[in-house]
Amino acid sequence: MKKIEIDDELYHYIASQTQFIGETASDILRRLLKLSELSQSVVPTKENINKKIKKEFENTSNIKKEQVNELTFLLKHLDEVLNSDEFVDETKVVKRFLMILSALYFAAPERFTYGTENIQGSERVYFAKNEETILATGSGVRAKQIPSSPFWVITNNNTARKGIILTKLMEAMDIPEESIERIKTFFIR
């Protein structure tokens, strides 16, 4: 086995790509460079390896920057909705609930979709792309369409349950805890 020198940035990147305990640096590099364990005939040069790793690192950095930008937009939009006269003056919990859901969908539709697919009650579906799916989960169930979205949400839950639904959704969307706590304050009685 040969030793190579790499700078700290590359070392941390390689270490962050570990998929399981005990995975060696060689295994990680083989996976990142898409080399099979038997491909000994091709001997990558240090220069080629560094280029490939740096390119992979840049791609990962770009994805993280996009996620940060999306989250920043989402939080700014959510803040605008929560501070709007329409939201502040609204006295009906259901309408506030729908306004928050609409804001979340508008600002991050992919995150919202992912979140709705990953939460539901023990016996009820909270979100669906049609009213019938929600209504089929029990008698007396009511649903409303989330404004400006293709989604429907169950609405005849108590205020605390609406807060729990929003909390679970926002957690699944990777929204920071302080923003989730702010939303909770509107649904705690």
C-alpha positions as CSV (number, residue, x, y, z in Angstrom):
1,M,0.0,0.0,0.0
2,K,1.3,3.5,-0.9
3,K,0.9,6.7,1.0
4,I,-0.2,9.9,-0.5
5,E,-0.4,13.5,0.8
6,I,-3.6,15.4,0.5
7,D,-4.6,18.8,1.9
8,D,-6.9,19.1,4.9
9,E,-9.9,20.2,2.8
10,L,-9.7,17.0,0.7
11,Y,-9.2,14.9,3.8
12,H,-12.3,16.3,5.5
13,Y,-14.3,15.8,2.3
14,I,-13.2,12.2,2.0
15,A,-14.0,11.5,5.6
16,S,-17.4,13.1,5.2
17,Q,-18.2,10.6,2.5
18,T,-17.9,7.6,4.8
19,Q,-21.0,5.4,4.4
20,F,-20.3,2.9,7.2
21,I,-18.0,2.3,10.1
22,G,-14.7,0.7,9.1
23,E,-14.8,1.9,5.5
24,T,-11.2,2.7,4.4
25,A,-10.1,5.8,2.6
26,S,-9.2,3.5,-0.3
27,D,-12.8,2.2,-0.4
28,I,-14.2,5.7,-0.2
29,L,-12.0,6.9,-3.1
30,R,-12.8,3.9,-5.2
31,R,-16.5,4.6,-4.8
32,L,-16.1,8.4,-5.4
33,L,-14.0,7.7,-8.5
34,K,-16.3,4.9,-9.6
35,L,-13.5,2.4,-9.8
36,S,-14.1,-1.3,-9.2
37,E,-12.0,-3.1,-6.7
38,L,-10.4,-5.1,-9.5
39,S,-9.5,-2.2,-11.8
40,Q,-5.8,-2.4,-11.1
41,S,-4.9,-2.0,-14.8
42,V,-5.7,1.7,-14.7
43,V,-3.5,3.6,-12.3
44,P,-4.9,7.0,-11.7
45,T,-2.4,9.7,-11.2
46,K,-2.4,11.9,-8.1
47,E,-3.4,14.8,-10.4
48,N,-6.4,13.0,-11.8
49,I,-7.5,11.9,-8.4
50,N,-7.3,15.4,-7.0
51,K,-9.2,16.8,-10.0
52,K,-12.0,14.2,-9.6
53,I,-12.2,14.8,-5.8
54,K,-12.2,18.6,-6.2
55,K,-14.9,18.4,-8.9
56,E,-17.0,16.1,-6.6
57,F,-16.4,18.5,-3.7
58,E,-17.5,21.5,-5.8
59,N,-20.6,19.7,-6.9
60,T,-21.4,19.0,-3.3
61,S,-20.7,22.6,-2.3
62,N,-23.0,23.9,-5.0
63,I,-25.8,21.6,-3.9
64,K,-25.3,22.8,-0.3
65,K,-25.3,26.5,-1.4
66,E,-28.6,25.9,-3.3
67,Q,-30.1,24.3,-0.3
68,V,-29.0,27.2,1.9
69,N,-30.4,29.7,-0.6
70,E,-33.7,27.8,-0.8
71,L,-34.0,27.6,3.0
72,T,-33.2,31.3,3.3
73,F,-35.9,32.1,0.8
74,L,-38.4,29.8,2.6
75,L,-37.7,31.4,6.0
76,K,-37.9,34.9,4.6
77,H,-41.2,34.2,2.9
78,L,-42.6,32.4,6.0
79,D,-41.6,35.5,8.1
80,E,-43.4,37.8,5.6
81,V,-46.6,35.7,5.9
82,L,-46.5,35.6,9.7
83,N,-46.0,39.3,9.9
84,S,-48.6,40.2,7.3
85,D,-51.7,42.1,8.3
86,E,-53.8,39.3,6.7
87,F,-52.2,36.6,9.0
88,V,-52.1,38.8,12.1
89,D,-55.8,39.9,11.7
90,E,-57.0,36.3,11.0
91,T,-58.9,34.9,13.9
92,K,-59.7,31.5,12.5
93,V,-57.1,28.8,13.3
94,V,-57.9,26.8,10.1
95,K,-57.2,29.8,7.9
96,R,-53.9,30.5,9.6
97,F,-53.1,26.8,9.3
98,L,-53.8,27.0,5.5
99,M,-51.8,30.2,5.1
100,I,-48.7,28.7,6.7
101,L,-49.0,25.5,4.6
102,S,-49.5,27.6,1.5
103,A,-46.4,29.7,2.3
104,L,-44.3,26.5,2.9
105,Y,-45.4,25.0,-0.4
106,F,-44.8,28.3,-2.3
107,A,-41.3,28.7,-0.9
108,A,-40.1,25.1,-1.2
109,P,-42.4,22.8,-3.2
110,E,-40.0,19.9,-3.3
111,R,-39.3,20.0,0.4
112,F,-43.0,20.3,1.1
113,T,-43.8,17.3,-1.1
114,Y,-41.1,15.3,0.6
115,G,-42.5,16.3,4.0
116,T,-46.1,15.4,3.2
117,E,-45.1,12.0,2.0
118,N,-43.3,11.2,5.2
119,I,-45.8,12.2,7.9
120,Q,-49.3,10.8,8.7
121,G,-51.3,10.0,11.8
122,S,-51.8,6.5,13.2
123,E,-55.1,6.1,11.5
124,R,-55.5,9.2,9.3
125,V,-53.7,10.7,6.3
126,Y,-52.9,14.3,6.9
127,F,-52.0,15.3,3.3
128,A,-53.0,14.1,-0.1
129,K,-53.2,15.3,-3.7
130,N,-57.0,14.8,-3.7
131,E,-59.8,15.2,-1.2
132,E,-61.1,11.7,-1.5
133,T,-57.9,10.1,-0.1
134,I,-58.2,12.1,3.1
135,L,-62.0,11.6,3.4
136,A,-61.5,7.8,3.0
137,T,-59.6,7.6,6.3
138,G,-62.7,8.0,8.5
139,S,-66.2,9.2,9.0
140,G,-66.6,12.9,9.8
141,V,-63.2,13.8,8.3
142,R,-63.0,17.1,6.5
143,A,-60.3,18.4,4.2
144,K,-59.5,21.6,2.4
145,Q,-57.2,22.4,-0.5
146,I,-54.0,24.2,0.5
147,P,-54.2,27.5,-1.4
148,S,-51.9,27.7,-4.5
149,S,-50.9,24.1,-4.2
150,P,-52.0,20.7,-5.5
151,F,-52.3,19.4,-1.9
152,W,-55.3,18.8,0.4
153,V,-55.0,18.7,4.2
154,I,-57.2,17.3,6.9
155,T,-58.7,20.2,8.8
156,N,-61.1,18.9,11.5
157,N,-58.3,18.4,14.0
158,N,-58.1,20.4,17.2
159,T,-55.7,23.4,17.4
160,A,-53.0,21.4,19.1
161,R,-53.1,18.7,16.5
162,K,-52.7,21.3,13.7
163,G,-49.6,22.5,15.5
164,I,-48.3,18.9,15.7
165,I,-48.9,18.4,11.9
166,L,-47.1,21.6,11.1
167,T,-44.2,20.7,13.4
168,K,-43.8,17.3,11.8
169,L,-44.0,18.8,8.3
170,M,-41.5,21.5,9.1
171,E,-39.1,19.0,10.7
172,A,-39.3,16.8,7.6
173,M,-38.5,19.9,5.5
174,D,-35.4,20.6,7.6
175,I,-36.6,23.9,8.9
176,P,-34.6,25.3,11.8
177,E,-36.0,24.6,15.3
178,E,-36.4,28.3,16.2
179,S,-38.8,28.8,13.2
180,I,-40.7,25.7,14.2
181,E,-41.0,27.0,17.8
182,R,-42.4,30.3,16.4
183,I,-45.1,28.5,14.4
184,K,-46.0,26.4,17.5
185,T,-46.9,29.5,19.4
186,F,-49.9,30.1,17.1
187,F,-51.3,26.6,17.9
188,I,-50.7,26.2,21.7
189,R,-53.7,27.0,23.8
